[in-house]
């Protein structure tokens, strides 16, 4: 059970009426993968550079599930030549479309199901979480305020109204990755706002002074 898998479950289970955007989730999933690789010893950080290590690529080498195979893919995608890749560059490169990749893996494994719409039995509905042990394990971690999961989930906008202190992350490498995820999310929001402003300006030009 990987951090990325837990994060996807929590974002689908806890987001409520404010679903997490795919871009934000993709960056956070890439960060979650890198955290697991660092904790497992598959990578180490030298300042902000990702250096491949000697540890295992997967957090569960005895029972590969789709999310674990994706973690192996993440390990295989590491840049293995100096000067190596920065954490920020990794998030943007690995994170491209990653939320869709995880959702597809979950659906293939039966962890997601399509909710049929009443009166439309032959049309596929939205994807929702199926009841599973993976869902229950993620919920237990969320309930116990597991620091990394809570930090990533809150960073992408998952609401948490429980009274609690900010979870403390004591591992320096993990803390650096989490901080870089936060910076990337701010950058993404900034780029989105810039595009919105540019689009509005473009629309105003075409409408003209009387528009």
C-alpha positions in Angstrom: 0.0 0.0 0.0 1.8 3.1 -1.2 1.5 6.7 -0.2 0.3 7.6 -3.7 -2.5 5.0 -3.5 -3.6 6.2 -0.1 -3.6 9.8 -1.4 -5.8 9.0 -4.3 -8.3 7.1 -2.0 -8.4 10.0 0.4 -8.9 12.7 -2.3 -11.8 10.7 -3.7 -13.3 9.8 -0.3 -12.9 13.1 1.5 -13.1 15.9 -1.1 -16.9 16.1 -0.9 -18.4 18.8 -3.1 -15.0 20.2 -4.0 -13.1 17.5 -6.0 -9.4 17.9 -6.3 -8.2 19.1 -9.7 -6.2 16.6 -11.8 -3.2 18.9 -12.1 -2.8 19.4 -8.4 -3.4 15.7 -7.7 -0.8 14.6 -10.3 1.9 16.8 -8.7 1.1 15.4 -5.3 1.1 11.8 -6.5 4.5 12.3 -8.0 5.7 13.7 -4.7 4.1 10.8 -2.9 6.0 8.3 -5.1 9.3 10.1 -4.5 8.7 10.0 -0.8 8.1 6.3 -0.8 11.2 5.8 -3.0 13.3 7.9 -0.5 11.9 6.0 2.5 12.6 2.7 0.9 16.2 3.7 0.0 15.6 3.6 -3.7 16.7 7.2 -3.9 18.5 9.7 -1.7 18.5 13.5 -1.9 21.7 15.5 -2.2 20.4 19.0 -1.5 17.5 19.0 -4.0 18.9 16.5 -6.4 17.5 12.9 -6.7 20.3 10.3 -6.6 19.3 6.7 -7.3 20.0 4.5 -4.3 20.4 0.8 -3.7 17.1 0.1 -2.0 14.1 -1.7 -3.4 12.0 0.1 -6.1 8.7 -1.1 -4.7 7.3 -0.9 -1.2 5.8 -4.4 -1.5 8.0 -6.7 -3.6 6.0 -9.8 -2.7 2.5 -8.7 -3.8 2.6 -6.3 -6.8 -0.7 -4.4 -7.1 -1.3 -1.7 -9.7 -0.1 1.2 -7.6 3.1 -0.8 -6.7 3.8 -1.4 -10.4 3.5 2.4 -10.9 6.0 2.9 -8.1 8.4 0.6 -9.9 7.7 2.6 -13.1 8.6 5.8 -11.2 11.9 4.2 -10.1 12.7 3.1 -13.6 12.0 6.7 -14.8 14.7 8.2 -12.6 17.5 10.2 -14.2 20.6 8.2 -13.4 23.3 10.4 -14.7 24.8 13.5 -13.1 23.9 16.2 -12.4 20.7 14.2 -11.7 17.2 15.7 -11.6 15.9 18.2 -9.1 12.8 17.4 -7.0 10.9 20.2 -8.7 11.7 19.0 -12.2 10.8 15.5 -11.2 7.3 16.6 -10.0 6.5 18.3 -13.3 7.9 15.5 -15.5 6.6 12.5 -13.6 3.4 14.2 -12.6 2.2 14.9 -16.2 -1.1 13.0 -16.4 -0.3 10.9 -13.4 -3.7 11.2 -11.7 -5.3 9.7 -14.8 -2.7 6.9 -14.8 -3.5 6.0 -11.2 -7.3 6.2 -11.8 -7.0 3.8 -14.7 -4.9 1.4 -12.6 -7.5 1.5 -9.8 -10.3 0.9 -12.2 -8.5 -2.1 -13.8 -8.0 -3.5 -10.3 -11.6 -3.1 -9.3 -10.9 -0.4 -6.8 -13.0 2.1 -8.7 -16.4 1.4 -10.2 -18.7 3.4 -12.4 -21.9 4.6 -10.6 -24.9 4.0 -12.8 -27.3 6.8 -13.2 -31.0 6.2 -12.3 -33.0 5.8 -15.4 -29.9 5.4 -17.6 -28.9 1.8 -17.1 -26.8 1.6 -20.3 -24.7 4.7 -19.7 -21.6 4.8 -17.6 -21.6 7.1 -14.6 -18.8 8.8 -12.7 -16.0 6.7 -11.2 -16.4 6.1 -7.4 -14.5 4.1 -4.9 -15.5 0.5 -4.4 -15.5 -1.0 -1.0 -12.1 -2.6 -0.5 -9.4 -3.3 2.1 -7.3 -0.6 0.4 -10.0 2.0 1.0 -10.3 1.0 4.7 -6.5 1.1 5.2 -6.3 4.6 3.8 -9.2 5.7 6.0 -7.4 4.4 9.0 -4.3 6.3 8.2 -6.3 9.5 7.7 -8.1 9.0 11.0 -4.8 8.5 12.8 -3.5 11.8 11.2 -0.6 10.2 9.5 1.7 13.2 8.8 2.7 12.7 5.1 -0.8 11.7 3.9 -2.4 14.6 5.8 0.1 17.1 4.5 -0.3 16.0 0.9 -4.1 15.8 1.1 -4.5 19.2 2.7 -2.1 20.7 0.1 -4.3 19.7 -2.8 -7.4 21.0 -1.0 -8.9 18.0 0.8 -10.9 19.6 3.7 -10.2 18.4 7.3 -12.4 20.0 9.9 -11.0 18.0 12.8 -9.2 19.9 15.5 -5.5 19.0 15.2 -2.0 20.4 15.2 -0.1 20.5 11.9 1.4 17.0 11.5 5.2 17.0 12.2 7.4 15.4 9.6 10.8 14.6 11.1 12.6 13.2 8.1 14.5 16.0 6.3 14.3 14.4 2.8 10.5 13.9 3.2 10.1 17.4 4.5 12.0 18.8 1.5 9.8 16.9 -1.0 6.7 18.1 0.7 7.9 21.7 0.6 8.7 21.3 -3.1 5.2 19.9 -3.8 3.8 22.9 -2.0 5.9 25.3 -4.2 4.9 23.4 -7.4 1.2 23.7 -6.4 1.6 27.5 -5.9 3.3 27.7 -9.3 0.5 25.8 -11.0 -2.1 28.0 -9.5 -0.1 31.1 -10.6 0.1 29.8 -14.2 -3.6 29.1 -14.1 -4.4 32.6 -13.0 -2.1 34.1 -15.6 -3.8 32.1 -18.4 -7.3 33.2 -17.1 -6.2 36.9 -17.2 -4.7 36.5 -20.6 -7.9 34.8 -21.9 -10.1 37.5 -20.5 -7.9 40.2 -22.1 -8.2 38.3 -25.4 -11.9 38.1 -25.1 -12.2 41.8 -24.4 -10.2 42.6 -27.5 -12.6 40.6 -29.7 -15.7 42.0 -28.1 -14.4 45.5 -28.6 -15.3 48.7 -26.6 -19.0 48.1 -27.0 -18.8 44.4 -25.9 
